[in-house]
Amino acid sequence: MLTWIQTLPNYTAYGTPLYFIYLIMAILPLSIGLYFGKRFSWYEALISFIFIFLMFDGTSYKQGLSLIGYLIYQTILVIWYFHYRQQKNNSLVFYVTVALSLLPIVIVKFTPAFVGYNSPLGFLGISYLTFRAAGTIIETRDGVVKELKWWEFIRFMLFMPTLTSGPIDRYRRFAKDYKKVPSREKYLEMLGKAVKYLFIGFLYKFVIDYFFAEQWQPFFERMAMQHAPHLSWWTVGVAYMYTGNLFFDFAGYSLFAVGISYLMGVETPMNFNQPFKSPNIKEFWNRWHMTLSFWFRDYIFMRFVFLATKKRWFKNRNVLSSTAYMLNMLIMGFWHGVTWYYILYGFLHGLALVVNDWWLRYKHKHFKIKTNAFTKGVAIFITFNFVVFTLLIFCGFLDKLWFHPFGM
């Protein structure tokens, strides 16, 4: 019955320059309307449906079916909790609702580790949609979501530019942005930024990342595998090539998403802010994949600290913050996947945050070191290379090098 869908062309979001030609042509009437102070919601819904359909047709149609089922499930859950919250505020109900919202992503992430194959519930972008849905429940509990209709929630969840690759927006911010049509002057400013972001995104994704992803990283991996299972200097090269590949690929996609969002009159938050200029690991996470790190900071780290302080679980606040760092980053590691390299990656970054805070306290108490260009440069160098080392773990290449050198 669905064989005709499998024969249709599939267009991954921002995958080719041709995709942008179709997308810009489709968005043009929407941009003209915004220029004249009108938001054509019906037209936006139409083109969003078409492009989302093209993302999940063809051989990806099963993912499309999973997306539909997932969206119905989350919408019922979120809308039910919103109406419940208007009358009651039971903590147990809140935690159960959040757990149910997170349940699909937990199943998707744990299934490969337990049964050896991917869950049929999974689809491209499920992580980002889960953060949006769970975040909306948390905002509702906090009382900041004053109005929530099912079609507005679906519009937020299926906002086409950010559906499969983020950034992770929040319902309250998105709804406020969407309801207010920007003035002509404001929209012209947004158009200017959109063009800039799209050009930089093209440079990152289709030019610079081509060399990292297609030329340099494969070369270093081939050379490193010739020494398997032993480490070599080629492995060091893999670390730096993968870091460049990950950054320019992901930052490029994020810039595309933000640029297209601006064209559609929505100021989606940025995801990267020159992360490799960070002088310490804490600042790195304030610059790298910011919408993810801020989500974890606000909804896991800060809430754990608040709850632990309220319940008086820790006598020492430094122990409390250290525990919160480790918990926060370990959960982030598990979120990426239930493998030793993702979990170790999260553990090392949690430990780095703990050590960073300890060092700042120790330095403030025992040293009078003034920050200058040299000390900042040393700090940036150390932070960058720590990130490169942990990304070598994160990418899974060491798993292949040590445990599967012959592709077994």
N, C-alpha and C positions, 0 to 999 in steps of 0.2 A: 504493500500500500504506500510505503514511503520511498519506494525506489526512485521516483522522479526527483525527490529532494537530493538524493545522493548524486544525481547527474548534474546538478547546478554548480556554477563556479563559486569557489569559496575565497573570500577576501579577508585575510587577517588584518586587524586594525594596524594601520601605519606600516604595513609590511613592504609596500613598494611605492615608488613615485606615482604610478598609475592610480593607486588608491586615492592619493591626495587630489588628483585631477577630478575624479568623480565626486569626492567629498566636498571640495571647494565649490564646484558647480551646484551641488545640492544645497549647500549652506547659503549661497549668494542671495536668494530671495529673503531668507531669514535676516541676513545682515542689512539688506535694504530696509526691511521693516523696522529693525532696531535703530537705524540711522534716522528714521522719521518718527521714532518714539513709540513704535508698536511691536509687541512681541506676539508673533503668530504661533501660539502654543500648539494649535492643531497641525500646522505644517511641520513644526519641530518634532512632534510625536510621529508623524508620517515618515520623515526621513530617518529618524532614529530607529523606527521599526524596520525599515528597509535595510539599513546598514548593519543592525544587529542580526537580522535574518541572514545577511550575506556572510557574517562572521561564523554562523553556526549551521549553515546548510552544507551540502556536499557530504564529504566523509565525516564532518563534525556534527551531523544532525542529532546523534545521540546526546551529545553535550547540550545541544539546544533544548532537547526534551528535559534533560536534567535541570537546565536553567529555569524552564517554565515551572516545573514542580517545586524547585527550591524557592522561587519567587512567591508562589502561592503560599507555601509553608511559612516563610518569614513575614509576609504581609499579614496573614491571619494572626500570627503570634504577636507582632508589634502592635497592630491595631487593637487586639484584645487587651494587651497590657496597658495601652494608653487609656482605654475606657475604664479599666480596673483602677488605674492610678488616680482617676478623678474622684474616686470614693474612698479608696483604702491605700495603705502603704506598708504592707507586711513585708519584712525583710526576706523571709523564706520564699515567698512568692516571687520576689524580685530575683533572687539568686537562681531559683529554678527556671524562671523565664530566660535569664541570660544563658544558663547552661543549655537550655533547649535551643536557643538561637545559635550557640556555638557547636551544637552536636553534629550538624552536617560536616563542618570542616574537620572536626575531631575524627569522624569516621573516615573521611577522605585521606587525612594525613596518616592515620594508623593502619589502614587496610593493607598497604603494600608491605609493611613490616610484619604483619601477622599472617597474611594469606598469600603474599608473593605477587600480587597483581593490583592494578589500580582499581579504585572503587568506581562502579558505574554512576555513582552520584556526583562525581567530579566533573567540572567544566572549567574552561579558561576564565579566570576572574573570580572564582568562588571565594578566595581569601578576601579580596577587596570588598565584595558584597557583604561578607560576614562581618567585617569590621564596621561597615555602615549600619547594618541592622542592629548588631549588639550595641553600638554606640548610641543609636536612637533610643533603645530601651533604657540605657543608662541615663541619657539626657532627660528622658521622660520621668525616671525615678527622681532625678534632681529637681524636677519642676520647671525646667527651662523650656521644654516643649509645651507650648500653650494650646496649639492647634495642630491636629494631624488627621488628614483624610487619606483614605486608602490609595486614591489615584495620585495624590501628591507624594506619598511614600514610594509608590512604584516609579514615578518620574525621577525621584531622587536616586533610587536604586539602579535604574536603567539609564542614567545619564550617559549617553552614548560615548562622548570623548574619553571618559575615564573608566569605562566598564571593565575592560580586560587588563589594564596596566596601571590603574591608579592615576593620579594621587588619591589618597583616601580622604574624602570630604566628610563633613558632619552635617546632619540634617538641619539643625538650627541655622547654621551659616548659609547652607545652600538655599533653604527656603526663603530666608531674608533677601538673599541676593536675587533669587529668581523672581520674586514678587515685585521687586523694584526695577522698572525699566530704566537703564542708564540714560542720562541726558545726552544730547548730541555731542557736546564737548567731551564728556566722559567716555562715550563710545568711540569717538575718534582716537582718544588716548589709548583705549583698549585695543583698537585696531592696530595702532602703531606697535604696541607691545606684542600683539599676536604675530605680526609679520616678523618681528625680531626673533621671537621664540621659535617660529617655524624655520627660519633660515639657520639659526644655531642648531636646532634639532636635526636638520638635513646634514649639516656639517658633521655633527657628532655621529649620527646613525649611519648615513650612507657614504661618508668619506673616511673619517678617521677610524670608525669602528670596523670598516671593511678590512683595513690592514691588521688590526688587532685580532679580529675574529676569523678572517679567512686566510691570512698569510702568516702572521707572526706566532700566534698561540699554537696553531696546529704544528708548525715547524718545531717549536721548542718541546711540545709534547712528544712528537716522534723521536726527537733526539734523547729526551729524558727516558723514554720507555726502552731504549736500547741498553740502558744501565739497570733496568728493573731486576730485582726489587730494591736496588740500592739508590740512595740519594746522589745527586750530582749537581754541578753548577747549572745544568740545563733545567733542573727542577726549580732553581731560583728564578730562572728566566720565565718559566711557566707562571710562577706567582705574579710577576710584574705584568706579563701579557694578559693574564686573566683579569687582573685588577683593572687594566685599561679597557679591556673588552666589556666587563661588567658596567663600569662607569659610563662609557660613551654610549653603550647600547641602552641602558636603563635611563640615563639622563636625557638621551635623545627622545625616547618614547614619552618621558614625562613632559618634556618641552612641547612635543606634539599635542599631548592631551591638554596642557594648559593653553596653548595657542588656539586650538580649535574651540575650547571652552570660552575663551575671550571673544572669538568671532560670534559665538552664540549668546553673548551677553552675560556670561557667568564667570566670575573671577575665582576660578579654582586655585587653591593654594599651591605654591611651588613645592617641589620635592627635594631639590638640591641647591646648596648655597656654598659653592667652592669648598667642599669638604676636605680636600687634601691640603688646605691651608690651616687646618686645625692644630693648635699647639698642645692639645691633650685629648684624651679619648672621650671625655664628657662633651667637649665642644664638637668633636667629630659627629657624635650622635645628634647634636643640635643642628648639624648641617647636612647629614647624609640620610636619604630617605626620610625626610623630616615628618611627613604626615604619618608614617608608620611609627617612628620613634616617639612622636608626641602622643600618638594614640596609646602606646604602651605606657608612656610616662603618666598620662592623665588618668587612665582607666585601670592600670595595674599597680604601678609603682606608688603613686600618690594615695590611692585608695587603700593599699596595704599599709602604708605608713600611718594613715589616719586611723584605720581599724586597730592596728597594733598599739598605737598611742592611746586610743580610747580604752582598749582592753588591758593596757599596761603589761604587754607581753615581754617588753624589754626594759631594763633599767638604764641601759646606756644608749643614747640616741645614735652614736656612731655605729654600734652593733646593729641597731635597727635599720639604719640606712644601708649598711653593708648587706644585710640579709635581703632587703628590698631590691638592691641592685642585682644580686645573684638570682633571686626569684624572677625578676623582670626579664633578664637576659636568657635564663634557661628556658622560660616559656617561649621567648622569641625563637630560640633554637629549635624547640619542639615544633613550633608553628611552621618552620621551614620544612620539617620532615623528621620522621623517627629513624635517623641514622646516626652513627657515632660521630660523623664529621659535623653535622649540623648542631648536635648537642654539645660537642666539644667547643665549637665556635661560640655558641652562646655562653658556655661556662667561662671561656677565656675573656670574653668581653665584659662579663659580669665581674670577674676577678680584676680586670684592668680598671674598671670604674672604682672598685674598692681601693685598690692600690693608689689610684690617682687622688682620691679624697684623703687617704692617709698621708701621702707625700705632701699635699698642700698644707695639711695641718702641721706636719713635722717641719716643713720648710718655714712656715710662718712663726713657729715657736723657736727654732734653733738657728735659722739662717736669716741673714738680711741681704738676700740676693735681689738686686734690682733688675727688672725686666728690661732688656735692650734687644737690639736687632740680632745679636749673636745668640743670646740665650733663647730667644723666640725661635730662631732658625734651628737650633739644636732640638728644641721641643717638637717642632713641626717634623723634623727628620725622623725622630724616634717614633712619633705617633704614626706617621705615614708608613713606616716599615713594619710596625706592629700590625697595622691594618692589612698590609700586603701579606704578611705571614699568616694571619688568621683567614684571609680570603683563599689562600692556597689550601687550607684545611677545608674551608666551606665549599669549594668547588668540586670536591670529591676526587680530584686527580690522585691524591695520595692513596685513596682506597683502591683505585685501579692499579697504581704503581706497585703497591705492597701485596695486595690480596688477589688481584685478577690480572697479572701481567700478560697473560695469553688470551684475554678476552673471555675467560670462563665465568 
